[in-house]
């Protein structure tokens, strides 16, 4: 709740990339910390890092989804974003449960770090927003 307003201001002035990219990297670091956690302190640090990373990335990813469609389709885009988000949580929990049963929770968190970095690669490949200013996706502003 603390980071979202600050991240929103950065996204509004510099584009989504400066918050999405570090956000996903921080989530990946949090997952590695969880994989290595052998104390309550490291476990709590990993939780804080995960919250920070999600607080940075998720609102901007949602905004990108909504900004990328015509105004009359924004409700459907927003709904689609959250359906996909919830499906990822639900299906991911079941799949990671199988991984945890076979290889343990450290493997789940290490693989989750890999999944976060794969998501970052997809973002970098398909989003031109990481190198542009707000409005550049719809042509209302030039890249800066």
DSSP file (Angstrom, degrees, kcal/mol; ACC not computed):
  #  RESIDUE AA STRUCTURE BP1 BP2  ACC     N-H-->O    O-->H-N    N-H-->O    O-->H-N    TCO  KAPPA ALPHA  PHI   PSI    X-CA   Y-CA   Z-CA
    1    1 A X     >        0   0    0      0, 0.0     4,-0.6     0, 0.0     0, 0.0   0.000 360.0 360.0 360.0 -27.9    0.0    0.0    0.0
    2    2 A X  H  >  +     0   0    0      1,-0.1     4,-0.7     2,-0.1     3,-0.2   0.900 360.0  44.2 -77.7 -41.5    2.9    2.3    0.6
    3    3 A X  H  > S+     0   0    0      1,-0.2     4,-3.0     2,-0.2     5,-0.3   0.791  97.4  73.1 -77.7 -28.3    4.8    1.7   -2.7
    4    4 A X  H  > S+     0   0    0      1,-0.2     4,-2.6     2,-0.2    -1,-0.2   0.902  96.6  46.9 -59.9 -46.0    1.8    1.8   -5.1
    5    5 A X  H  X S+     0   0    0     -4,-0.6     4,-1.8     2,-0.2    -1,-0.2   0.906 116.0  46.4 -62.7 -37.9    1.2    5.6   -5.0
    6    6 A X  H  X S+     0   0    0     -4,-0.7     4,-1.9     2,-0.2    -2,-0.2   0.921 113.6  48.0 -67.9 -43.1    4.9    6.2   -5.5
    7    7 A X  H  X S+     0   0    0     -4,-3.0     4,-2.8     1,-0.2    -2,-0.2   0.880 108.6  55.7 -64.0 -37.6    5.1    3.7   -8.3
    8    8 A X  H  X S+     0   0    0     -4,-2.6     4,-2.4    -5,-0.3    -1,-0.2   0.894 106.1  50.2 -62.1 -40.4    2.1    5.2   -9.9
    9    9 A X  H  X S+     0   0    0     -4,-1.8     4,-1.7     2,-0.2     5,-0.2   0.916 111.8  47.8 -64.5 -41.9    3.7    8.6  -10.0
   10   10 A X  H  X>S+     0   0    0     -4,-1.9     4,-3.4     1,-0.2     5,-0.5   0.938 112.7  48.5 -63.5 -45.9    6.8    7.2  -11.6
   11   11 A X  H  X5S+     0   0    0     -4,-2.8     4,-1.4     1,-0.2    -2,-0.2   0.882 110.7  51.8 -61.7 -38.2    4.7    5.3  -14.1
   12   12 A X  H  <5S+     0   0    0     -4,-2.4    -1,-0.2    -5,-0.2    -2,-0.2   0.830 121.7  30.9 -67.7 -31.6    2.7    8.4  -14.9
   13   13 A X  H  <5S+     0   0    0     -4,-1.7    -2,-0.2    -3,-0.2    -1,-0.2   0.794 135.3  21.7 -98.2 -31.2    5.8   10.5  -15.5
   14   14 A X  H  <5S-     0   0    0     -4,-3.4    -3,-0.2     1,-0.3     4,-0.2   0.459 108.6-102.9-118.5  -3.7    8.4    8.0  -16.9
   15   15 A X     << -     0   0    0     -4,-1.4    -1,-0.3    -5,-0.5     3,-0.2  -0.325  40.5 -74.4  99.7 171.9    6.3    5.1  -18.3
   16   16 A X  S >> S+     0   0    0      1,-0.2     4,-3.0   113,-0.2     3,-2.0   0.800 113.6  75.3 -79.4 -29.7    5.6    1.7  -16.9
   17   17 A X  H 3> S+     0   0    0    112,-0.6     4,-2.1     1,-0.3     5,-0.5   0.873  87.0  60.4 -52.4 -44.6    9.0    0.1  -17.6
   18   18 A X  H 34 S+     0   0    0     -3,-0.2    -1,-0.3     1,-0.2    -2,-0.1   0.626 118.8  29.9 -65.1  -9.8   10.8    1.9  -14.7
   19   19 A X  H <> S+     0   0    0     -3,-2.0     4,-1.7    -4,-0.2    -2,-0.2   0.699 119.3  51.2-111.9 -34.9    8.4    0.2  -12.2
   20   20 A X  H  X S+     0   0    0     -4,-3.0     4,-2.6     2,-0.2     5,-0.3   0.949 109.5  49.8 -67.6 -48.0    7.5   -3.1  -14.0
   21   21 A X  H  X S+     0   0    0     -4,-2.1     4,-2.2    -5,-0.3     5,-0.2   0.952 116.0  39.4 -61.3 -53.6   11.1   -4.1  -14.6
   22   22 A X  H  > S+     0   0    0     -5,-0.5     4,-2.7     1,-0.2    -1,-0.2   0.877 113.8  57.7 -64.3 -32.7   12.5   -3.6  -11.1
   23   23 A X  H  X S+     0   0    0     -4,-1.7     4,-2.1     2,-0.2    -2,-0.2   0.934 108.9  43.2 -60.8 -46.3    9.2   -4.9   -9.6
   24   24 A X  H  X S+     0   0    0     -4,-2.6     4,-2.4     2,-0.2    -1,-0.2   0.895 113.5  52.2 -67.6 -39.4    9.6   -8.3  -11.5
   25   25 A X  H  X S+     0   0    0     -4,-2.2     4,-2.4    -5,-0.3    -2,-0.2   0.917 109.5  49.6 -61.6 -42.6   13.3   -8.4  -10.6
   26   26 A X  H  X S+     0   0    0     -4,-2.7     4,-2.5     2,-0.2    -2,-0.2   0.890 109.0  52.3 -65.1 -39.1   12.5   -7.8   -6.9
   27   27 A X  H  X S+     0   0    0     -4,-2.1     4,-2.2     2,-0.2    -1,-0.2   0.931 109.7  49.4 -61.0 -44.3    9.9  -10.6   -7.0
   28   28 A X  H  X S+     0   0    0     -4,-2.4     4,-2.1     1,-0.2    -2,-0.2   0.913 111.0  49.3 -61.2 -42.6   12.5  -13.0   -8.5
   29   29 A X  H  X S+     0   0    0     -4,-2.4     4,-2.5     1,-0.2    -1,-0.2   0.900 109.0  53.3 -62.2 -40.6   15.0  -12.0   -5.7
   30   30 A X  H  X S+     0   0    0     -4,-2.5     4,-2.3     1,-0.2    -2,-0.2   0.898 107.7  50.6 -61.1 -40.6   12.3  -12.6   -3.2
   31   31 A X  H  X S+     0   0    0     -4,-2.2     4,-2.3     2,-0.2    -1,-0.2   0.891 110.0  49.3 -67.1 -38.8   11.7  -16.1   -4.5
   32   32 A X  H  X S+     0   0    0     -4,-2.1     4,-1.7     2,-0.2    -2,-0.2   0.915 110.2  51.9 -63.5 -42.3   15.4  -16.9   -4.4
   33   33 A X  H  X S+     0   0    0     -4,-2.5     4,-1.0     1,-0.2    -2,-0.2   0.900 109.8  49.1 -61.1 -40.5   15.4  -15.6   -0.8
   34   34 A X  H  < S+     0   0    0     -4,-2.3     3,-0.5     1,-0.2    -1,-0.2   0.901 108.1  53.8 -64.8 -40.0   12.5  -17.9    0.0
   35   35 A X  H  < S+     0   0    0     -4,-2.3    -1,-0.2     1,-0.2    -2,-0.2   0.844 118.0  36.7 -61.8 -32.6   14.3  -20.9   -1.6
   36   36 A X  H  < S+     0   0    0     -4,-1.7    -1,-0.2    -5,-0.1    -2,-0.2   0.502  85.6 131.4 -96.5  -6.6   17.3  -20.2    0.6
   37   37 A X     <  +     0   0    0     -4,-1.0     3,-0.1    -3,-0.5    -3,-0.1  -0.251  13.9 156.1 -59.6 122.2   15.4  -19.2    3.8
   38   38 A X        +     0   0    0      1,-0.1     2,-0.3    -2,-0.1    -1,-0.2   0.172  62.4  46.6-127.8  12.9   16.7  -21.0    6.8
   39   39 A X  S  > S-     0   0    0      1,-0.1     4,-2.1     0, 0.0     5,-0.2  -0.982  82.7-113.9-150.2 159.6   15.6  -18.4    9.4
   40   40 A X  H  > S+     0   0    0     -2,-0.3     4,-2.7     1,-0.2     5,-0.2   0.883 114.8  57.6 -61.4 -37.9   12.6  -16.4   10.3
   41   41 A X  H  > S+     0   0    0      2,-0.2     4,-2.4     1,-0.2    -1,-0.2   0.922 108.8  43.2 -60.2 -46.5   14.4  -13.2    9.4
   42   42 A X  H  > S+     0   0    0      2,-0.2     4,-2.5     1,-0.2    -1,-0.2   0.880 112.9  53.7 -68.7 -36.6   15.2  -14.3    5.9
   43   43 A X  H  X S+     0   0    0     -4,-2.1     4,-1.9     2,-0.2    -2,-0.2   0.926 111.7  44.7 -61.2 -45.5   11.6  -15.6    5.5
   44   44 A X  H  X S+     0   0    0     -4,-2.7     4,-2.3     2,-0.2    -2,-0.2   0.886 111.8  52.4 -67.6 -39.2   10.2  -12.2    6.6
   45   45 A X  H  X S+     0   0    0     -4,-2.4     4,-2.7    -5,-0.2    -2,-0.2   0.922 108.6  51.1 -60.9 -43.7   12.7  -10.3    4.4
   46   46 A X  H  X S+     0   0    0     -4,-2.5     4,-2.6     1,-0.2    -1,-0.2   0.901 109.2  50.9 -61.1 -40.7   11.6  -12.4    1.4
   47   47 A X  H  X S+     0   0    0     -4,-1.9     4,-2.3     2,-0.2    -1,-0.2   0.910 110.8  48.1 -63.3 -42.1    7.9  -11.6    2.2
   48   48 A X  H  X S+     0   0    0     -4,-2.3     4,-2.4     2,-0.2    -2,-0.2   0.913 112.1  49.3 -64.6 -42.2    8.6   -7.9    2.3
   49   49 A X  H  X S+     0   0    0     -4,-2.7     4,-2.9     2,-0.2     5,-0.2   0.909 109.9  51.3 -63.4 -41.3   10.6   -8.1   -1.0
   50   50 A X  H  X S+     0   0    0     -4,-2.6     4,-2.7     1,-0.2     5,-0.3   0.924 110.7  48.7 -62.3 -43.3    7.7  -10.0   -2.6
   51   51 A X  H  X S+     0   0    0     -4,-2.3     4,-2.4     2,-0.2    -1,-0.2   0.906 112.4  48.9 -61.7 -41.6    5.2   -7.3   -1.5
   52   52 A X  H  X S+     0   0    0     -4,-2.4     4,-1.7     2,-0.2    -2,-0.2   0.940 113.1  46.6 -62.5 -48.2    7.5   -4.6   -2.7
   53   53 A X  H  X S+     0   0    0     -4,-2.9     4,-2.7     1,-0.2     5,-0.3   0.915 114.9  45.5 -63.0 -44.0    7.9   -6.2   -6.1
   54   54 A X  H  X S+     0   0    0     -4,-2.7     4,-1.8     1,-0.2     5,-0.5   0.885 110.0  55.5 -67.2 -37.4    4.3   -7.0   -6.6
   55   55 A X  H  < S+     0   0    0     -4,-2.4     4,-0.3    -5,-0.3    -1,-0.2   0.820 114.0  41.7 -64.0 -30.2    3.4   -3.4   -5.4
   56   56 A X  H  X S+     0   0    0     -4,-1.7     4,-0.7    -5,-0.1    -2,-0.2   0.942 124.1  32.1 -77.2 -52.1    5.6   -2.1   -8.1
   57   57 A X  H  X S+     0   0    0     -4,-2.7     4,-2.5    -5,-0.2     3,-0.3   0.926 107.2  60.4 -79.6 -48.0    4.7   -4.4  -11.0
   58   58 A X  H  X S+     0   0    0     -4,-1.8     4,-2.3    -5,-0.3     5,-0.2   0.876 103.6  47.7 -59.0 -47.1    1.1   -5.4  -10.7
   59   59 A X  H  > S+     0   0    0     -5,-0.5     4,-2.4    -4,-0.3    -1,-0.2   0.900 115.0  46.8 -62.8 -37.3   -0.6   -2.0  -10.9
   60   60 A X  H  X S+     0   0    0     -4,-0.7     4,-2.7    -3,-0.3    -1,-0.2   0.888 110.2  52.2 -71.2 -37.3    1.4   -1.0  -14.0
   61   61 A X  H  X S+     0   0    0     -4,-2.5     4,-1.8     2,-0.2    -2,-0.2   0.907 111.7  47.7 -62.9 -39.3    0.8   -4.3  -15.7
   62   62 A X  H  X S+     0   0    0     -4,-2.3     4,-2.2    -5,-0.2    -2,-0.2   0.925 111.3  50.3 -63.9 -44.4   -2.9   -3.7  -15.1
   63   63 A X  H  X S+     0   0    0     -4,-2.4     4,-3.0     1,-0.2     5,-0.2   0.899 108.0  52.9 -62.4 -40.5   -2.6   -0.2  -16.4
   64   64 A X  H  X S+     0   0    0     -4,-2.7     4,-1.5     1,-0.2    -1,-0.2   0.912 108.6  51.5 -59.7 -42.1   -0.8   -1.4  -19.5
   65   65 A X  H  < S+     0   0    0     -4,-1.8    -2,-0.2     1,-0.2    -1,-0.2   0.924 114.9  41.0 -60.0 -45.9   -3.7   -3.9  -20.1
   66   66 A X  H >< S+     0   0    0     -4,-2.2     3,-1.1     1,-0.2    -2,-0.2   0.872 113.5  52.6 -73.6 -37.9   -6.3   -1.2  -19.8
   67   67 A X  H 3< S+     0   0    0     -4,-3.0    -1,-0.2     1,-0.2    -2,-0.2   0.750  99.4  66.3 -68.7 -23.2   -4.4    1.5  -21.8
   68   68 A X  T 3< S+     0   0    0     -4,-1.5     2,-0.3    -5,-0.2    -1,-0.2   0.389  97.1  61.1 -83.3   4.9   -3.9   -0.9  -24.7
   69   69 A X  S <  S-     0   0    0     -3,-1.1     5,-0.1    -4,-0.1    69,-0.0  -0.834  95.0 -84.0-127.8 165.6   -7.6   -1.1  -25.7
   70   70 A X    >   -     0   0    0     -2,-0.3     3,-2.3     1,-0.1     4,-0.4  -0.328  47.4-108.9 -63.0 149.7  -10.3    1.2  -26.8
   71   71 A X  G >  S+     0   0    0      1,-0.3     3,-1.2     2,-0.2     4,-0.3   0.836 118.7  55.8 -52.3 -37.3  -12.0    3.1  -24.0
   72   72 A X  G 3  S+     0   0    0      1,-0.2    -1,-0.3     2,-0.1     4,-0.2   0.622 108.3  49.6 -73.4 -10.2  -15.2    1.1  -24.4
   73   73 A X  G <> S+     0   0    0     -3,-2.3     4,-2.4     1,-0.1    -1,-0.2   0.339  80.6  97.9-105.4   3.7  -13.3   -2.2  -24.0
   74   74 A X  H <> S+     0   0    0     -3,-1.2     4,-2.6    -4,-0.4     5,-0.2   0.855  80.7  53.1 -65.9 -35.4  -11.4   -1.2  -20.8
   75   75 A X  H  > S+     0   0    0     -4,-0.3     4,-2.4     2,-0.2    -1,-0.2   0.929 111.6  45.8 -63.0 -44.4  -13.9   -3.0  -18.5
   76   76 A X  H  > S+     0   0    0      2,-0.2     4,-2.6    -4,-0.2    -2,-0.2   0.892 113.0  50.6 -65.5 -39.8  -13.4   -6.2  -20.4
   77   77 A X  H  X S+     0   0    0     -4,-2.4     4,-2.5     2,-0.2    -2,-0.2   0.922 111.2  48.2 -63.5 -43.7   -9.7   -5.8  -20.5
   78   78 A X  H  X S+     0   0    0     -4,-2.6     4,-2.2     2,-0.2    -2,-0.2   0.914 112.7  48.3 -63.1 -43.5   -9.6   -5.2  -16.7
   79   79 A X  H  X S+     0   0    0     -4,-2.4     4,-2.4     1,-0.2    -2,-0.2   0.911 111.3  50.4 -63.1 -42.5  -11.8   -8.2  -16.1
   80   80 A X  H  X S+     0   0    0     -4,-2.6     4,-2.6     2,-0.2     5,-0.2   0.908 108.3  53.3 -62.4 -42.4   -9.6  -10.3  -18.4
   81   81 A X  H  X S+     0   0    0     -4,-2.5     4,-2.3     1,-0.2    -2,-0.2   0.938 113.1  42.3 -57.0 -48.9   -6.5   -9.2  -16.5
   82   82 A X  H  X S+     0   0    0     -4,-2.2     4,-2.6     2,-0.2    -1,-0.2   0.822 111.6  54.2 -74.4 -29.8   -7.9  -10.2  -13.1
   83   83 A X  H  X S+     0   0    0     -4,-2.4     4,-2.7     2,-0.2     5,-0.2   0.941 112.4  44.9 -63.8 -46.0   -9.3  -13.5  -14.4
   84   84 A X  H  X S+     0   0    0     -4,-2.6     4,-2.4     2,-0.2    -2,-0.2   0.903 113.2  51.2 -63.4 -40.9   -5.9  -14.4  -15.8
   85   85 A X  H  X S+     0   0    0     -4,-2.3     4,-1.9    -5,-0.2    -2,-0.2   0.939 113.5  43.9 -60.6 -48.8   -4.3  -13.2  -12.5
   86   86 A X  H  X S+     0   0    0     -4,-2.6     4,-2.7     2,-0.2    -2,-0.2   0.883 112.6  51.8 -67.0 -39.5   -6.6  -15.4  -10.4
   87   87 A X  H  X>S+     0   0    0     -4,-2.7     4,-3.1     1,-0.2     5,-0.5   0.905 108.3  52.6 -62.4 -40.6   -6.3  -18.4  -12.7
   88   88 A X  H  X5S+     0   0    0     -4,-2.4     4,-1.9    -5,-0.2    -2,-0.2   0.904 111.1  46.5 -60.9 -41.6   -2.5  -18.1  -12.4
   89   89 A X  H  X5S+     0   0    0     -4,-1.9     4,-1.9     3,-0.2    -2,-0.2   0.940 117.9  42.2 -65.7 -46.6   -2.8  -18.1   -8.6
   90   90 A X  H  X5S+     0   0    0     -4,-2.7     4,-1.4     2,-0.2    -2,-0.2   0.949 121.4  37.5 -67.6 -50.9   -5.2  -21.0   -8.5
   91   91 A X  H  X5S+     0   0    0     -4,-3.1     4,-2.7     1,-0.2     5,-0.2   0.897 115.7  55.0 -69.5 -39.7   -3.6  -23.2  -11.2
   92   92 A X  H  X<S+     0   0    0     -4,-1.9     4,-3.2    -5,-0.5     5,-0.3   0.894 104.4  54.2 -59.7 -40.5   -0.1  -22.3  -10.0
   93   93 A X  H  X S+     0   0    0     -4,-1.9     4,-1.5    -5,-0.2    -1,-0.2   0.904 111.1  45.6 -61.5 -40.8   -0.9  -23.3   -6.5
   94   94 A X  H  X S+     0   0    0     -4,-1.4     4,-1.4     2,-0.2    -2,-0.2   0.934 116.0  44.7 -68.1 -45.2   -1.9  -26.8   -7.7
   95   95 A X  H  X S+     0   0    0     -4,-2.7     4,-1.9     1,-0.2     3,-0.3   0.920 113.5  49.2 -66.5 -43.1    1.1  -27.2  -10.0
   96   96 A X  H  X S+     0   0    0     -4,-3.2     4,-3.0     1,-0.2    -1,-0.2   0.810 104.6  61.6 -66.8 -27.6    3.6  -25.9   -7.4
   97   97 A X  H  X S+     0   0    0     -4,-1.5     4,-2.2    -5,-0.3    -1,-0.2   0.901 104.3  47.8 -61.8 -40.5    2.0  -28.3   -4.9
   98   98 A X  H  X S+     0   0    0     -4,-1.4     4,-1.7    -3,-0.3    -2,-0.2   0.921 112.8  48.4 -64.5 -44.4    3.0  -31.2   -7.1
   99   99 A X  H  X>S+     0   0    0     -4,-1.9     4,-3.5     1,-0.2     5,-0.7   0.923 111.5  50.4 -61.5 -44.2    6.5  -29.8   -7.4
  100  100 A X  H  X5S+     0   0    0     -4,-3.0     4,-1.4     1,-0.2    -1,-0.2   0.896 109.1  51.1 -62.3 -40.8    6.7  -29.3   -3.6
  101  101 A X  H  <5S+     0   0    0     -4,-2.2    -1,-0.2    -5,-0.2    -2,-0.2   0.860 119.5  36.6 -64.7 -34.3    5.6  -32.9   -3.0
  102  102 A X  H  <5S+     0   0    0     -4,-1.7    -2,-0.2    -5,-0.1    -1,-0.2   0.898 139.0   8.1 -85.2 -44.1    8.3  -34.2   -5.4
  103  103 A X  H  <5S-     0   0    0     -4,-3.5     4,-0.3     1,-0.2    -3,-0.2   0.488 103.5-109.8-123.1  -6.9   11.2  -31.9   -4.8
  104  104 A X     X< -     0   0    0     -4,-1.4     4,-1.2    -5,-0.7     3,-0.5  -0.134  39.4 -68.3  97.2 165.8   10.3  -29.7   -1.8
  105  105 A X  H  > S+     0   0    0      1,-0.2     4,-2.4     2,-0.2     5,-0.3   0.835 123.6  63.6 -67.6 -34.6    9.5  -26.0   -1.3
  106  106 A X  H  > S+     0   0    0      1,-0.2     4,-2.4     2,-0.2    -1,-0.2   0.899 103.5  51.1 -56.3 -36.2   13.0  -24.6   -2.1
  107  107 A X  H  > S+     0   0    0     -3,-0.5     4,-2.6    -4,-0.3    -1,-0.2   0.885 107.5  53.4 -66.1 -37.9   12.5  -26.0   -5.6
  108  108 A X  H  X S+     0   0    0     -4,-1.2     4,-2.2     2,-0.2    -2,-0.2   0.945 112.4  43.2 -60.1 -48.3    9.1  -24.3   -5.8
  109  109 A X  H  X S+     0   0    0     -4,-2.4     4,-1.8     2,-0.2    -2,-0.2   0.872 113.5  50.6 -70.4 -36.5   10.6  -20.9   -4.9
  110  110 A X  H  X S+     0   0    0     -4,-2.4     4,-1.8    -5,-0.3    -1,-0.2   0.930 112.8  46.7 -64.5 -43.8   13.6  -21.4   -7.2
  111  111 A X  H  X S+     0   0    0     -4,-2.6     4,-2.4     1,-0.2    -2,-0.2   0.860 108.5  56.3 -65.1 -34.6   11.3  -22.3  -10.1
  112  112 A X  H  X S+     0   0    0     -4,-2.2     4,-2.4     2,-0.2    -1,-0.2   0.868 103.9  53.4 -64.9 -36.0    9.1  -19.3   -9.2
  113  113 A X  H  X S+     0   0    0     -4,-1.8     4,-2.2     2,-0.2    -1,-0.2   0.920 109.6  48.6 -62.2 -42.6   12.1  -17.0   -9.6
  114  114 A X  H  X S+     0   0    0     -4,-1.8     4,-2.2     2,-0.2    -2,-0.2   0.890 109.6  51.9 -62.6 -39.9   12.7  -18.5  -13.0
  115  115 A X  H  X S+     0   0    0     -4,-2.4     4,-2.4     2,-0.2    -2,-0.2   0.899 108.8  51.0 -64.3 -40.1    9.0  -18.0  -13.9
  116  116 A X  H  X S+     0   0    0     -4,-2.4     4,-2.1     1,-0.2    -2,-0.2   0.922 111.2  47.5 -62.9 -43.2    9.3  -14.3  -12.8
  117  117 A X  H  X S+     0   0    0     -4,-2.2     4,-2.2     2,-0.2    -1,-0.2   0.850 109.6  53.3 -68.3 -33.0   12.3  -13.9  -15.0
  118  118 A X  H  X S+     0   0    0     -4,-2.2     4,-2.2     2,-0.2    -1,-0.2   0.909 108.6  50.7 -64.8 -40.7   10.6  -15.6  -17.9
  119  119 A X  H  X S+     0   0    0     -4,-2.4     4,-2.5     1,-0.2    -2,-0.2   0.890 108.6  51.8 -61.5 -39.6    7.7  -13.1  -17.4
  120  120 A X  H  X S+     0   0    0     -4,-2.1     4,-2.9     2,-0.2    -2,-0.2   0.915 108.1  51.3 -63.1 -42.5   10.2  -10.3  -17.5
  121  121 A X  H  X S+     0   0    0     -4,-2.2     4,-2.2     2,-0.2    -2,-0.2   0.906 110.4  49.1 -61.4 -41.2   11.7  -11.6  -20.7
  122  122 A X  H  X S+     0   0    0     -4,-2.2     4,-2.5     2,-0.2     5,-0.3   0.925 111.7  49.2 -63.5 -44.1    8.2  -11.7  -22.2
  123  123 A X  H  X S+     0   0    0     -4,-2.5     4,-2.3     1,-0.2    -2,-0.2   0.936 112.5  47.5 -59.3 -47.1    7.5   -8.1  -21.0
  124  124 A X  H  < S+     0   0    0     -4,-2.9    -1,-0.2     1,-0.2    -2,-0.2   0.861 115.2  46.6 -64.4 -35.4   10.8   -6.9  -22.5
  125  125 A X  H  < S+     0   0    0     -4,-2.2    -2,-0.2    -5,-0.2    -1,-0.2   0.905 124.6  26.8 -73.4 -41.9   10.1   -8.7  -25.8
  126  126 A X  H  < S+     0   0    0     -4,-2.5     2,-0.6    -5,-0.2    -2,-0.2   0.585 104.3  77.9-105.3 -11.3    6.5   -7.6  -26.4
  127  127 A X    ><  -     0   0    0     -4,-2.3     3,-0.5    -5,-0.3    -1,-0.1  -0.881  43.9-177.7-105.2 119.0    6.2   -4.3  -24.6
  128  128 A X  G >  S+     0   0    0     -2,-0.6     3,-1.5     1,-0.2    -1,-0.1   0.579  73.2  85.8 -81.3  -8.9    7.5   -1.2  -26.2
  129  129 A X  G >  S+     0   0    0      1,-0.3     3,-1.6     2,-0.2  -112,-0.6   0.749  70.1  73.0 -65.1 -25.8    6.4    0.7  -23.1
  130  130 A X  G <  S+     0   0    0     -3,-0.5    -1,-0.3     1,-0.3    -2,-0.1   0.680 106.4  36.9 -66.5 -13.7    9.6    0.0  -21.2
  131  131 A X  G <  S+     0   0    0     -3,-1.5    -1,-0.3     2,-0.1     2,-0.3   0.239 112.1  69.2-117.9  12.1   11.5    2.4  -23.4
  132  132 A X  S <  S-     0   0    0     -3,-1.6  -115,-0.3    11,-0.1     2,-0.2  -0.791  76.2-108.0-130.4 169.2    8.8    5.1  -23.9
  133  133 A X    >   -     0   0    0     -2,-0.3     3,-2.0     9,-0.3     4,-0.3  -0.490  56.9 -70.5 -89.7 164.5    6.9    7.8  -22.0
  134  134 A X  T 3  S+     0   0    0      1,-0.3    -1,-0.2  -122,-0.2  -122,-0.1  -0.237 121.5  26.5 -55.6 141.9    3.2    7.5  -21.0
  135  135 A X  T > >S+     0   0    0     -3,-0.1     5,-1.6     5,-0.1     6,-0.8   0.251  86.8 111.2  90.5 -12.2    0.9    7.7  -24.0
  136  136 A X  G X 5S+     0   0    0     -3,-2.0     3,-0.7     1,-0.2    -2,-0.1   0.812  70.4  60.7 -66.5 -28.9    3.5    6.4  -26.4
  137  137 A X  G 3 5S+     0   0    0     -4,-0.3    -1,-0.2     1,-0.2    -3,-0.1   0.845 110.3  39.8 -67.0 -31.8    1.5    3.2  -26.9
  138  138 A X  G < 5S-     0   0    0     -3,-0.6    -1,-0.2     3,-0.0    -2,-0.2   0.386 114.8-113.6 -99.1   4.9   -1.5    5.0  -28.2
  139  139 A X  T < 5S+     0   0    0     -3,-0.7    -3,-0.2    -4,-0.4    -2,-0.1   0.516  84.8 117.5  82.1   4.4    0.5    7.5  -30.2
  140  140 A X  S   <S+     0   0    0     -5,-1.6     2,-0.3     1,-0.1    -4,-0.2   0.684  78.0  31.5 -80.7 -16.2   -0.5   10.5  -28.2
  141  141 A X  S    S-     0   0    0     -6,-0.8    -2,-0.2    -8,-0.1     2,-0.2  -0.980  82.4-117.5-138.0 150.8    3.1   11.2  -27.1
  142  142 A X        -     0   0    0     -2,-0.3    -9,-0.3     1,-0.1    -6,-0.1  -0.525  42.8 -92.0 -81.9 153.0    6.5   10.7  -28.7
  143  143 A X              0   0    0     -2,-0.2   -11,-0.1     1,-0.1    -1,-0.1  -0.359 360.0 360.0 -62.2 145.2    9.1    8.4  -27.1
  144  144 A X              0   0    0    -13,-0.2    -1,-0.1  -130,-0.1   -12,-0.1   0.415 360.0 360.0-115.5 360.0   11.4   10.2  -24.8
